[in-house]
C-alpha cells in the first residue's frame, strides 16, 4: 500500500470597500497669543459619514493537495470566494483632543480621537476605528 497524506493551503484577506467623509467641529484655546511661538489646545467632535453600502469582506481561497510517498503533490480540491462579514453604519461620531505649537504660519499638532463603532448594531462582529496622529500645517493666507 502506498503511504499518502493531505495538506491544505488556506489564505484569507479582509478588505473594506468604502469612502469616508470626515467633519470636525472643535473649540480652540491659544496660550500666549502675542509671543512668536504659541501653544494651543483643541477639543471637539468628529461626525463621520460613510456613503453607499459599505462592507468589510473576507476573500478566501483553499487548495488541498494529495501527497503519495515518492511522487509530486497533486491538487485534490480547490475553493475560493468572498463573504461579506460586517455591514458598516452610515455615520459615526467620536470626540477628539489636540495639543499643538504654532510659529509664524506653521503648526504642528498631536491629536487623539476616541474609538468609534462603525459596524451596524445588528452585526455580530464589530468594526472600530481608532486614531492618534501627528500633523503639520502651513497657512498661506493670513
Secondary structure, DSSP 8 states (H G I E B T S, - for coil): ---EEEEEEEEEEEEEE---EEEEEEEEEEE-TTSSEEEEEEEEEEEEE--S--EEEEEEEEEEEEEETTS--EEEEEEEEEEEEEEB-SEEEEEEEEEEEEETTEEEEEEEEEEEE-B-TT-SS--EEEEEEEEEEE-S--
